[in-house]
Amino acid sequence: MLFATTVALAATWLTTRHLEASIHYQALLTSIVLLVLIVPACIGIIGRQSILNHRRMLEVTHLAHTDEMTGLANRRSFMQEATERLKSTNVELDGIAVFIVDLDHFKSVNDVYGHSAGDQVLIHAAKHMEKAVPHGSLICRLGGEEFAIMLGYRSVLDVHERAEEIRRRIASKPC
């Protein structure tokens, strides 16, 4: 931008130097004033557009990794994150469990009450699953009424207790 400003001033100076001194200085002054006004405006416009583009990119990234209905991670995001966690975890020291949660009789909810009611059941179940898992657990909607949960554990008993807590929480809070 500074280079363009310098070129514009040099061009003004070169094209008006043979004119009368007052006209020459008037042309230079006009060029300087215009550049002082235009350059910051251009920088402002470019900066604003960059911020808008960055926000759009964040939104697109969020949409690409999130199940729109439940707000949980989607299958693609779950697989990517699970792969990274497995690579970085020492499974000899840290236990990792993966649960697949399937809502019983979900098809009958859709058939009897309609798909909007089924959507509400999925949202309700997702909310209660999130509350039942420890912070830092990975949870996603695989599709339909299937969910996946990945979490760390200390013992096999801990895994069973966690799975039962998830089942109990969802069953005890009907939608």
N, C-alpha and C positions, 0 to 999 in steps of 0.2 A: 504494500500500500504506500509506503514511504517512497519507494522507487517510482511509482506512478505519479505521485505528487511532484517529485523532483523533475520528472520528464515533462509534466504539464507546465510547470513554471518555466523550465528552460525553453519549451516550445513557445510560450507566450513572450518571453524575453526576445527570442530570436526573430519571431514574426513581427514584433512591434518596434524593434529598436531603430529602424529607419524612419519611423514616424516622429512627429513632434514630441518633445520631451514630456509634455503634460499628458498627451494621449498615451504615450508609452508607459508612464508611471500609473496612469488610470487603468490600463489594461492589466498591468502587473498586480495592482491592488485588488482589482476585481477577481483575478485568478486566485490570489491568496485567500481572499474572503470566501470565495466559492469552495476552495479546497478545505479551508478550516471548517466550513459547515458540512460539506459533503462527506469528507473522510470519516468523521465521527459518526455520522448517520449511517454510512455503509458498515462501519465496524459494529454499530449497534444492531443493525438488521442482521448481519451475519451471525453475531453472537446469539441473538434471540432465536434465529433459525436453528443454530447448533443445539441450543437447549431443547427446543421442541423436538428435533430429530432424536436427541438422546432419550427424552421421555417416551417417544414413540417406540424406540428400540427396546427400552425396558418393558413397556407394555406388551410388545410382541413376544419378548422372551418369556414373560410371565404367562401369557396365553399358551405358549408352546409347551410349557412344563406343568400346567395346572389343569385339573379336571374342572370344567366350567361350572358344573352343577354343585359339586360338594366343596370346591375350593382346596381339595387335597391334591397331592402330586398325581400326575397321570402315569400310565404304564411306562412310557418312554423315560420320563424323569426318574421313576422308581428304579428302573433297570440301570440307568447311568449311575445314580447315587449308590445303589447297592453294590455295583461293581467296584466303585471307588472305595467304599467302606471295606469291602472284602480284601482289596489289595493292601489297604493300610492297617488292617487289623491283624494282630498276632492271635490266630484262632486257638493256639495251644494255651494261651493265657486268658483270653477273653472269649466267652461263649457268645455266639450270635444265633438267634432264633428267627425264623421266618414263619409267620402265620398266614394262611389263606382263610379269609372269613367270607362265608357265603350266607346270605340271608335266606332262611327257610321260607318257603311258600310265597316268595316274592311275586312270582308270575300271577298267583291268584289275586294279589293286591291290585296289580295292573288290570287284570281281567274284570274284577268286580267293581273297583272304585275309580279306575281310569289311570292314565299315565301321570297326570299331575299329582295324584295322591301317591303314586309310586315314587315320583321325584322327591316328594316331601319325606317319605320313609328313608330314602337314600341319604338325604341331607341330615335327617335326625340321627341315623345310625353313624354317619361319619363324625358328627359332632361328639357323640358319646364314645366312639372309639378313640378319638383324639384325647379325651379326658382320661381314658383308662390306661393309656400307655405312658411310660416315663418320658420326661423331657429329652429330646435328642433322638427319639425313635423315628424311624422312617415309616410313613403310612401313605398309602395311595389307593385310589380306586382303579382296579384293573379294567373294569368294564362291567356293564350290566349291574348285577348285585354282588359282584365279587370285589373284595378288598384285599390288600396285602399289607402286612405289618412286619417290619424288621426291627429287632431290638436286641440289646445286649442282656446277658443274664449271668448269674453266679452259679446256679445249680439247676438241675433238671426240675426239681421241685418248684423253683422260681418260675420256670417256663410254664409249668402247669397252672400255677397260681395266677400268673398274668393272663393266660388264655381264659381261665375261668372268670377272672375279673372282667374281661372284655365281654364275654358272653353274658354274664350276670348284669352288667351295666346296661347293655342293649335290651335284654329281656325285661328288666325291671322298669324301664321307662318306655312304655308303649307309645307309639306315635298316633 
